[in-house]
């Protein structure tokens, strides 16, 4: 398969992964040429495919169909309100890690009773906000946090629904910065301490113990770590029941990976369900399972479009200088992450080795290093694939650069879902 020999709709395990495809020479978002969108809305520009988002949430719904479950989309992957409203309309709940994410989720129409709240550093104000809104449950990460939740709930005359996040000490075989379930990580409570803390929680006046939570990392490309983690979590559940502590919810976390490279072949939701559900047995232990997908919903549903400003010959490579930088998409600089970069128009030029770099005053400002890619000319558009998750949500205004616009495409229609920031936006709130 050559550089541009991409099927009209890329198929993986008989399921369509996304709707960004070449039609003739034009790379399209569903039925709209990306060059058309770039000219209308400017660059840098984030573009999302509605069909892809719906396809991905439905893949999870189908995978766990017939078993009591709740799909809580991980807002940190992409918090745009239009995307949240779309997913809420498909029945999704929300996995949040801040008061701001709770505000966004509620604003988008995600019911509070479908929201779970994780994160190691919940403030008193955030706990108060979540209790007043009556979320489904807090995923508690430490004994100190549990005591604070009990205290705040008491002040409100409320009963705080909680799960403890257990740390199973499982290597997820992912990037160390996005691994979260090993002994040395800041997340969760060691398995061997969980029973003691559950006993303490069950005696607290203002706490209602209803669940257990695990999450071992992000961009996981193997199911075995999920299964190994669940086995440890189930052993805790069984010990709790032996001590008279029954649970309603089993939150297995998220983290399923996506194909960033053409050859990547991560497991699908159906494979995940096929591995995890048998471990619960036919009765399912009477638990409702909660899944927290983020990247696998939004990642391949979005791209970042950028325009070539200049090209420059280097000693051993060419530099393609574009108008998108590390402030727009930080993953390559932060994690050394790979994103496919395709021309918006296929000109079938000779292949060259190039660094695709941005305008930021940092040597770490790049979208690709030593990439074998077709030659690019000034003024042409490049498309950074698989940028729908941890793209705009991690963007900043470093170097006082306004953040990009965002557009949602549905078939032949498209609409602006976030305006491009302006210079006055950069100083809004300053004195």
KAKAHU-V551464 format. One record per pair of residues at least 6 apart in sequence whose C-alpha atoms are under 7 Angstrom apart, sorted by the first residue. I is the first residue (numbers start at 1). J is the second residue. D is the distance in whole Angstrom. If there is no record, write none. Layout:
i j d
I J D
I J D
This chain:
i j d
8 21 6
8 22 6
9 16 7
9 19 7
9 21 6
10 16 6
10 17 6
11 17 6
18 52 5
18 300 6
18 301 6
19 29 6
19 30 5
19 49 7
19 52 6
20 27 7
20 28 6
20 29 5
20 30 6
21 27 5
21 28 5
21 29 7
22 28 6
25 345 5
25 346 5
26 33 6
26 344 6
26 345 5
26 346 6
27 33 6
27 34 6
27 344 5
27 345 6
28 34 5
29 49 6
29 409 7
30 49 7
30 410 7
30 411 5
31 411 5
31 412 5
32 412 6
34 344 6
35 344 6
38 45 7
43 305 6
43 306 5
43 307 7
44 304 7
44 305 6
44 306 5
44 323 6
44 324 5
44 404 6
45 304 6
45 305 5
45 306 7
45 404 5
45 405 5
45 406 6
46 302 7
46 303 6
46 304 5
46 305 6
46 404 7
46 405 6
46 406 5
46 407 6
47 302 5
47 303 5
47 304 6
47 406 6
47 407 5
47 408 6
48 301 5
48 302 4
48 303 7
48 388 7
48 407 6
48 408 5
48 409 6
49 301 5
49 302 6
49 408 6
49 409 5
49 410 6
50 408 7
50 409 6
50 410 5
51 410 7
52 301 5
53 297 6
53 298 6
53 301 6
56 297 5
57 297 6
59 269 6
60 269 6
63 269 6
63 270 4
63 273 6
64 273 6
68 288 5
68 289 6
69 288 5
69 289 5
69 290 6
70 93 7
70 289 6
70 290 5
70 291 6
71 92 5
71 93 6
71 290 6
71 291 5
71 292 6
72 92 6
72 93 4
72 94 4
72 95 5
72 115 7
72 290 7
72 291 6
72 292 5
72 293 7
73 92 6
73 93 6
73 94 5
73 95 6
73 292 5
73 293 5
73 294 6
74 94 6
74 95 5
74 96 6
74 292 6
74 293 6
74 294 4
75 94 7
75 95 6
75 96 6
75 101 7
75 294 7
76 393 7
77 294 5
77 295 6
77 389 5
77 390 5
77 393 7
78 298 7
78 388 7
78 389 6
78 390 6
78 393 5
79 393 7
81 104 7
81 108 6
82 417 6
84 105 7
84 108 6
85 108 5
85 109 6
88 109 6
88 110 5
93 110 6
93 111 7
93 114 5
93 115 6
94 105 7
94 110 7
94 114 6
94 115 5
94 116 6
95 115 6
95 116 5
95 117 6
95 292 6
96 102 6
96 116 6
96 117 5
96 118 6
97 117 6
97 118 5
97 119 5
98 122 7
99 126 5
106 112 7
112 133 6
112 134 6
112 135 5
112 136 7
113 134 7
113 135 5
113 136 4
114 135 7
114 136 6
115 135 5
115 136 5
116 135 7
116 136 6
116 137 5
116 138 6
116 139 7
117 137 6
117 138 5
117 139 6
118 138 6
118 139 5
118 140 7
120 141 6
120 187 7
124 152 7
127 149 7
128 152 6
131 160 7
136 161 7
137 161 5
137 162 5
137 163 7
138 161 6
138 162 5
138 163 6
139 162 6
139 163 5
139 164 5
139 165 6
139 213 6
140 146 6
140 162 7
140 163 6
140 164 5
140 165 6
141 164 6
141 165 6
141 187 6
141 188 4
141 189 6
142 188 7
142 189 6
143 197 7
150 204 7
150 206 5
150 207 6
153 159 6
153 160 6
153 206 6
154 206 6
158 206 6
159 206 5
159 207 5
159 208 6
160 206 6
160 207 5
160 208 6
161 207 6
161 208 5
161 209 6
161 210 6
162 207 7
162 208 6
162 209 5
162 210 6
162 211 6
163 209 6
163 210 6
163 211 4
163 212 5
163 213 6
164 211 7
164 212 5
164 213 6
165 188 5
165 189 6
165 212 6
165 213 4
165 214 5
166 188 5
166 189 5
166 190 6
166 191 6
166 194 7
166 213 6
166 214 6
167 181 5
167 182 7
167 183 7
167 187 7
167 188 5
167 189 5
167 190 5
167 191 6
167 214 7
168 181 6
168 182 7
168 190 7
168 191 6
168 229 6
168 232 6
169 181 5
169 182 4
169 183 5
170 181 6
170 182 5
170 216 7
170 225 7
170 229 6
171 181 7
171 182 6
171 225 7
172 179 6
172 216 6
172 217 6
172 220 6
172 225 5
173 220 7
174 218 7
174 219 6
174 220 6
178 217 5
178 218 5
179 216 6
179 217 4
179 218 6
180 187 6
180 215 7
180 216 5
180 217 5
181 187 7
181 215 6
181 216 4
181 217 6
195 240 7
201 207 7
201 209 7
202 209 6
210 247 5
210 248 5
210 249 6
211 247 5
211 248 6
211 249 4
211 250 6
212 249 6
212 250 5
212 251 6
213 250 6
213 251 5
213 252 6
213 253 7
214 251 6
214 252 5
214 253 6
215 252 6
215 253 4
215 254 6
217 255 6
218 255 4
218 256 7
218 257 7
219 255 5
219 256 6
219 257 4
219 258 7
220 255 6
220 256 5
220 257 5
221 256 7
221 257 5
221 266 5
221 267 6
222 266 7
222 267 7
223 272 6
227 275 7
227 276 6
240 246 7
248 286 7
248 287 5
248 288 6
249 287 5
249 288 5
249 289 6
250 287 6
250 288 6
250 289 5
250 290 6
251 289 6
251 290 4
251 291 6
252 290 6
252 291 6
253 291 5
253 292 5
254 291 6
254 292 4
254 293 5
255 293 6
256 293 7
256 296 6
257 266 6
257 296 6
258 266 6
258 296 6
259 265 6
259 266 6
260 338 7
260 339 6
260 340 7
260 386 6
261 340 6
295 389 5
298 388 5
298 389 5
299 386 5
299 387 6
299 388 4
299 389 4
300 386 4
300 387 7
300 388 6
301 386 7
301 388 6
302 386 6
302 387 5
302 388 4
303 383 6
303 384 6
303 385 5
303 386 6
303 387 5
303 388 6
304 383 6
304 384 5
304 385 7
304 387 6
305 381 7
305 382 6
305 383 5
305 384 6
306 322 6
306 323 6
306 324 6
306 381 6
306 382 5
306 383 6
307 322 5
307 323 6
307 379 6
307 380 6
307 381 4
307 382 6
308 320 7
308 321 6
308 322 4
308 323 7
308 377 7
308 378 5
308 379 5
308 380 6
308 381 6
309 321 6
309 322 5
309 323 6
309 378 5
309 379 6
310 320 6
310 321 5
310 378 5
311 319 6
311 320 5
311 321 6
311 378 7
312 318 6
312 319 5
312 320 7
313 319 6
317 353 6
317 354 5
318 353 6
318 354 5
318 355 6
319 354 6
319 355 5
319 356 6
319 357 7
320 354 7
320 355 6
320 356 5
320 357 6
321 356 6
321 357 5
321 358 6
322 357 6
322 358 5
323 358 6
323 359 6
324 358 5
325 357 7
325 358 4
325 359 6
325 360 6
325 365 6
325 366 7
326 333 7
326 358 7
326 365 5
326 366 6
327 395 5
327 396 5
327 397 6
327 398 6
328 391 7
328 392 6
328 395 5
328 396 7
328 403 7
329 391 5
329 392 7
329 395 6
330 394 7
330 395 7
331 337 6
332 338 6
332 366 7
332 367 6
333 364 6
333 365 6
333 366 6
339 384 6
339 385 6
339 386 7
340 384 6
340 385 5
341 382 7
341 383 5
341 384 5
341 385 6
342 382 6
342 383 5
342 384 7
343 381 6
343 382 5
343 383 6
344 381 5
344 382 6
344 383 6
348 374 7
349 374 5
349 375 6
350 374 5
350 375 6
351 372 6
351 373 5
351 374 4
351 375 6
352 372 5
352 373 5
352 374 6
352 375 6
353 370 6
353 371 5
353 372 5
353 373 6
354 369 7
354 370 5
354 371 5
354 372 7
355 368 6
355 369 4
355 370 5
355 371 6
356 366 6
356 367 5
356 368 5
356 369 7
357 365 6
357 366 4
357 367 6
358 365 6
358 366 6
360 399 7
395 403 7
396 403 7
397 403 6
400 426 7
402 421 5
402 422 6
402 423 7
402 426 7
403 420 6
403 421 5
404 420 5
404 421 7
405 418 5
405 419 5
405 420 4
406 416 6
406 417 6
406 418 5
406 419 7
407 414 7
407 415 6
407 416 5
407 417 5
407 418 7
408 414 6
408 415 6
408 416 7
408 417 6
409 415 7
